[in-house]
Amino acid sequence: MIEKNNSSGFIEVEHTADRAIKVWSDRLEGLFSQAAAGMYALMDIQIGPEPRTPIQFRINGFDPETFLVGFLSELLYMLEKERKMFDKFELRFKNNILEANLEGAAVISQKKEVKAVTFHNLKIRQINGNYETTIVFDV
């Protein structure tokens, strides 16, 4: 996993019943990308090199936390439905819409499962110009 001294990244943190990651970035879009990378790391997913698959979707929301849960939930849905993992992210916030353009590939192995992204104690904070949050996943 990524070390905490980087300007963006994630680390797994202790949680009593489920699994959780702490995520940080200097940009909100980067926070979302790191959250996706962290979620995939919890599941120990590997993808094939080719073919690459692009996808676009929109999420409606009213605050950063709603956008984050919606975004990660959409990634879980695509993993379950199409067995795809995404590792390239272009995200744009426009009013109450998150526009996501992603690229990924087919999953070749997955060792663990995440059932859902939760709102449990979810709060995106801006500290010293950086975004930070802890996300709890139902396993």
C-alpha angles and dihedrals in degrees: 000000000000120000119246093237092070119098089244134017147098141253131192113248131198118270126174102227109004136026127270141186132201111220131190140175141156089240131048090230089053090051089057092048092050090047089055092047090049093049091051090047090055088057092047092229125179123193132200121249097239152076099028115212125206121207135178130198141155130225122201116213147145103218138022093259093055090048091050095050091045092049095049092043090054090052090051090050092052090048092053098038102040104012091238129143122197124216104165117068134186109178130179129182115212117175105299096348133088111205112202126193109182139174128201146133143239119295113246097180139011121179102180138031135230112197100188147348112243136209089219106145089333112166125152108215131191110219122176091341094310129107119231138174144154117231123200119207126201109231 
